[in-house]
Amino acid sequence: MMKFRLPVFAAISAPLALTLAACGSGDSEAGGPVGAAIDPIAAPEGQSWNQTAVFTDMGGIQVGNPEAPLKLVEYVSHTCGVCATFSKDSSGEIDRYIESGVVSLELRNQIHDPLDLTIAMLVRCGDPATSLPLAKQAWDNLADIVTTAQQSGEALNAAMANQGDDRMQEIAAVSGLLDFFAARGISTDQALQCLADTEAPRQIVENSATQSDELDVTGTPTFFLNGQRLDGTSWSIVEAALQNAGAR
């Protein structure tokens, strides 16, 4: 059987430095659907829509009311600085829209590099309800994550060049990601077990390539609202599109 291969970087410093620059397109008028105000939809008693999450058929992580009339999809990279900025700027605000039951948010991966894929694997390591909070914490600390990875130098390059089944585990260990996620509730043993799954990263990469091609996703973040592409990468643009579609 053909061995699954991921991109190999000859040098770690330049590729990872680029992740802190712009990864998507500039802002313009958002576009998207237009509709009247939609009344809030209460979660079942004792539940919260922000704690309701599933892995989707498209390989994403959807948070919120699964029947929400407004479905926001965000294509992300975990090593993308613009994604980190969006996460910071939307923090708390997007949660309010999700909690209303009117909006759901689905994160789908566009993989940019092996470190990105390793973070994606660790974010998914556990209950799907923990995935979005873990992703947000990774974006909040992206500069530190990249700095730690760069300091690993040749060890990280060697881990990325490794084509064995333990490649993801090595990348996580030498880049400091095992320690980072252990401090946030994903134990080292749990993380290593998740990273030992060779089929999961294959599927993430295949979804990334196929969906990026089919939907013409050329950078991150890229947003779709009820299937319509939004033009812009900022929270102000996305919030305006949600409100134009009926969210309040």
NORPEMO-V693220 format. One record per residue. N is the residue number from 1. RES is the residue in three letters. SS is DSSP state (h for helix, s for strand, l for the rest). OMEGA is omega in degrees with one decimal (NA if undefined). BURIAL is I if it has 24 or more other ideal C-beta (glycine too) atoms within 12 Angstrom, else O. Layout:
# NORPEMO-V693220
n: (N,N)
res: (RES,RES)
ss: (SS,SS)
omega: (OMEGA,OMEGA)
burial: (BURIAL,BURIAL)
This chain:
# NORPEMO-V693220
n: (1,2,3,4,5,6,7,8,9,10,11,12,13,14,15,16,17,18,19,20,21,22,23,24,25,26,27,28,29,30,31,32,33,34,35,36,37,38,39,40,41,42,43,44,45,46,47,48,49,50,51,52,53,54,55,56,57,58,59,60,61,62,63,64,65,66,67,68,69,70,71,72,73,74,75,76,77,78,79,80,81,82,83,84,85,86,87,88,89,90,91,92,93,94,95,96,97,98,99,100,101,102,103,104,105,106,107,108,109,110,111,112,113,114,115,116,117,118,119,120,121,122,123,124,125,126,127,128,129,130,131,132,133,134,135,136,137,138,139,140,141,142,143,144,145,146,147,148,149,150,151,152,153,154,155,156,157,158,159,160,161,162,163,164,165,166,167,168,169,170,171,172,173,174,175,176,177,178,179,180,181,182,183,184,185,186,187,188,189,190,191,192,193,194,195,196,197,198,199,200,201,202,203,204,205,206,207,208,209,210,211,212,213,214,215,216,217,218,219,220,221,222,223,224,225,226,227,228,229,230,231,232,233,234,235,236,237,238,239,240,241,242,243,244,245,246,247,248)
res: (MET,MET,LYS,PHE,ARG,LEU,PRO,VAL,PHE,ALA,ALA,ILE,SER,ALA,PRO,LEU,ALA,LEU,THR,LEU,ALA,ALA,CYS,GLY,SER,GLY,ASP,SER,GLU,ALA,GLY,GLY,PRO,VAL,GLY,ALA,ALA,ILE,ASP,PRO,ILE,ALA,ALA,PRO,GLU,GLY,GLN,SER,TRP,ASN,GLN,THR,ALA,VAL,PHE,THR,ASP,MET,GLY,GLY,ILE,GLN,VAL,GLY,ASN,PRO,GLU,ALA,PRO,LEU,LYS,LEU,VAL,GLU,TYR,VAL,SER,HIS,THR,CYS,GLY,VAL,CYS,ALA,THR,PHE,SER,LYS,ASP,SER,SER,GLY,GLU,ILE,ASP,ARG,TYR,ILE,GLU,SER,GLY,VAL,VAL,SER,LEU,GLU,LEU,ARG,ASN,GLN,ILE,HIS,ASP,PRO,LEU,ASP,LEU,THR,ILE,ALA,MET,LEU,VAL,ARG,CYS,GLY,ASP,PRO,ALA,THR,SER,LEU,PRO,LEU,ALA,LYS,GLN,ALA,TRP,ASP,ASN,LEU,ALA,ASP,ILE,VAL,THR,THR,ALA,GLN,GLN,SER,GLY,GLU,ALA,LEU,ASN,ALA,ALA,MET,ALA,ASN,GLN,GLY,ASP,ASP,ARG,MET,GLN,GLU,ILE,ALA,ALA,VAL,SER,GLY,LEU,LEU,ASP,PHE,PHE,ALA,ALA,ARG,GLY,ILE,SER,THR,ASP,GLN,ALA,LEU,GLN,CYS,LEU,ALA,ASP,THR,GLU,ALA,PRO,ARG,GLN,ILE,VAL,GLU,ASN,SER,ALA,THR,GLN,SER,ASP,GLU,LEU,ASP,VAL,THR,GLY,THR,PRO,THR,PHE,PHE,LEU,ASN,GLY,GLN,ARG,LEU,ASP,GLY,THR,SER,TRP,SER,ILE,VAL,GLU,ALA,ALA,LEU,GLN,ASN,ALA,GLY,ALA,ARG)
ss: (l,l,l,l,l,l,l,l,l,l,l,h,h,h,h,h,h,h,l,l,l,l,l,l,l,l,l,l,l,l,l,l,l,l,l,l,l,l,l,l,l,l,l,l,l,l,l,l,h,h,h,l,s,s,s,l,l,l,l,l,s,s,s,l,l,l,l,l,l,s,s,s,s,s,s,s,l,l,l,l,h,h,h,h,h,h,h,h,h,h,l,l,h,h,h,h,h,h,h,l,l,l,s,s,s,s,s,s,s,l,l,l,l,h,h,h,h,h,h,h,h,h,h,l,l,l,l,h,h,h,h,h,h,h,h,h,h,h,h,h,l,h,h,h,h,h,h,h,h,h,h,h,l,h,h,h,h,h,h,h,h,l,l,l,l,l,h,h,h,h,h,h,h,h,h,l,h,h,h,h,h,h,l,l,l,l,l,h,h,h,h,h,h,h,h,l,l,h,h,h,h,h,h,h,h,h,h,h,h,h,h,h,h,h,h,l,l,l,l,l,l,s,s,s,s,l,l,s,s,s,l,l,l,l,h,h,h,h,h,h,h,h,h,h,l,l,l,l)
omega: (-178.9,-179.4,179.1,-178.0,176.9,179.9,176.8,178.2,176.8,178.7,-173.7,-169.7,-176.5,-179.1,-177.4,176.8,-178.6,-178.7,-179.5,175.2,-178.1,179.6,-175.0,-178.4,179.4,-177.9,172.6,177.6,-165.1,-170.6,-179.3,-176.5,178.0,-179.8,178.2,180.0,-178.7,179.6,176.6,178.9,-174.7,172.9,174.7,-176.5,179.1,-179.1,177.3,177.5,178.6,177.1,179.4,-175.0,178.9,167.5,-171.3,177.4,178.4,179.5,179.5,175.7,-178.2,178.5,176.5,179.0,-178.6,177.9,-179.4,179.9,178.1,-177.2,179.4,176.6,178.5,171.6,-170.6,163.8,-178.7,174.9,-179.5,-178.9,179.6,174.8,178.1,177.9,178.3,180.0,179.8,-175.5,-178.0,-174.9,-178.4,-178.8,179.8,177.5,-179.8,179.3,178.6,-177.7,178.5,-177.6,-176.7,-174.9,166.6,179.7,176.8,174.3,173.4,-173.5,159.2,-171.4,-177.3,-176.3,-177.4,177.4,175.9,-179.5,179.8,176.4,178.7,178.0,-177.3,175.6,-178.2,-173.1,-178.9,178.9,180.0,180.0,179.0,-171.8,-179.0,175.8,178.7,177.6,179.1,-179.6,176.9,177.4,178.3,-175.9,-173.9,-178.6,179.0,179.0,-179.3,179.5,178.9,179.1,-179.8,-179.8,178.8,172.9,-173.7,-179.7,179.0,175.5,179.2,179.1,179.3,179.7,179.8,178.5,178.0,-178.5,-179.3,-175.0,-177.1,179.0,179.5,179.0,-179.0,-177.8,-173.5,-179.6,-179.1,-177.3,176.7,179.0,-179.1,-177.4,175.7,178.5,-177.1,169.1,176.3,-175.1,179.9,179.1,179.4,-179.7,-179.3,177.7,177.9,-176.5,177.0,178.8,-176.6,-179.1,-177.1,178.9,176.8,-177.8,178.4,-178.9,179.3,176.5,-179.7,-176.9,-176.3,-177.3,177.6,179.4,-175.8,-175.8,-179.6,175.8,-174.1,179.7,-179.3,-5.2,171.2,-172.8,171.0,176.4,-174.9,175.8,179.9,-179.7,173.2,-179.6,179.5,-177.3,-175.2,176.7,-179.4,178.4,-178.0,179.5,177.8,178.4,178.1,-179.5,176.3,-178.8,175.3,177.7,179.2,NA)
burial: (O,O,O,O,O,I,O,O,I,O,O,I,O,O,I,I,O,I,I,I,O,O,I,I,O,O,I,O,O,I,O,I,I,O,O,O,O,I,O,O,I,O,O,O,O,O,O,O,I,I,O,I,I,I,I,I,O,I,I,I,I,I,I,I,I,I,O,I,I,I,I,I,I,I,I,I,I,I,I,I,I,I,I,I,I,I,I,O,I,I,O,O,O,I,O,O,I,I,I,I,I,I,I,I,I,I,I,I,I,I,I,I,I,I,I,I,I,I,I,I,I,I,I,I,I,I,O,I,I,I,I,I,I,I,I,I,I,I,I,O,I,I,O,O,I,I,O,I,I,I,O,I,O,O,O,I,I,O,I,I,O,O,O,O,O,O,I,I,I,I,I,I,I,I,I,I,I,I,O,I,I,O,O,I,O,I,O,O,O,I,I,I,O,I,I,O,O,I,O,I,I,I,I,I,I,O,I,I,O,O,I,I,O,O,O,O,I,O,I,I,I,I,I,I,I,I,O,O,I,I,O,I,I,I,I,O,I,I,I,I,I,I,I,I,I,I,I,O)
